[in-house]
Amino acid sequence: MANKKMKKGAKIFIILLFLSVLVAGGLISLRFFLNRDKSVQNLYTVNKEIYENVIEISGTVSAAEQQTLNALGDGTVMEVFVKKGDAVKKGDILVQLDDSDQVYNLEKHDYEMAKTKLTGSPRDLKLMETQRLALVQKIADRKIVASFDGIVVEMDAVEGNSVERGEKIGTLVNIDYLTAEVEVPETDVAKLEVGQTVILNFNASSTEGRGYVTGWPAIGELTSRGASVVKAQIRIDDYPPEILPNYSFTGKIQIEEPVENITVERYAIGYEDGKPYVVFAKNNEKKYVEVEPYGRNYVKILSGLKGGEVLLQSGEIPKSGAAAARNSQRQGSNSGSNRNNMPSGGMPPAGGFPGGGMPF
């Protein structure tokens, strides 16, 4: 019986000893981690951010001018003077249709007019002169002529083949510049101005195009999605040579010039006699700067920094937020998308930059 009591007491003693060691180890570990956190020096990276006040657009480009080459009457193709890719001038004859019947009718009419001048009345002569103009036009209609300086991008006419009235035989375009019609949401129409810069990104090229707004109608339209829009016209003078009419693009209309902001978390800013300063992490150098509030936890640097500098903590972090701040710095202070002073979408607070701006 005594042996059982001794064994039981020994077990209790061992359990208590184990618990004591466990508690002591926990206290030592806690003190270690607390002291380690106190030794951690928070670092803050100065951010350079560019915001834009723009209207996003998309669409396809069109040629400055386009002429569909149609046969103005039935007939046989006598001559084709151009081929696909040729540059032509306004007034150049591109295709000649057989005009023998039209020439014969004009010559016969001229013979009759000559006799009328000798024996006919002035009224008959006047009527024949009017008729002659119609016959001359019929001869002109047997020629397909360029309406402007341009490039032949399609030519299907073949010498000796017959064509029908209205049949398409080619296309002529002027691509000295391109145009496009883009949908602008009703909420953004008030921001539009003629001459605003347009920047385009083409799917078929890595080079940007640039143009400007030329106008928009005084009436909106309802899209198939049920959205109210205004279709604005743009002109593109500067575009990559590989871009052709009907190529697609995405882009933006610049309402205002891009705004560059340099920001850093406010805990990187210390104050001495009311003057803000920072301390560089690489050499502990102290520098005075100009700042202004930028949301809840950030300041905007007005002068003294260029962006990219790494700073030591110079301001006091509230105790309730110290752990969160340390965690934030360990994750990287230059992550603009995680800033707790920004509204959703990465937009700065009101007054930070002109309304409607979007980050790159």
Secondary structure, DSSP 8 states (H G I E B T S, - for coil): -HHHHHHHHHHHHHHHHHHHHHHHHHHHHHHHHHHHHHH---EEE-EEEEEEEEEEEEEE-EEEEEEEEE-SSSEEEEEE---TT-EE-TT-EEEEE--HHHHHHHHHHHHHHHHHHHHS-HHHHHHHHHHHHHHHHHHHTTEEE-SSSEEEEEE---TT-EE-TT-EEEEEEEEEEEEEEEEEETTTGGG--TT-EEEEEETT-SS-EEEEEEE--SS-EE-TTS-EEEEEEEEEEE--TT--TT-EEEEEEESS--EEEEEEEGGG-EEETTEEEEEBTTT--EEE-EEEE-SSSEEEEEES--S--EEE--S---HHHHHHHHHHHHH-TT-GGG-TTS-TTS---TTSS-TTEEE-
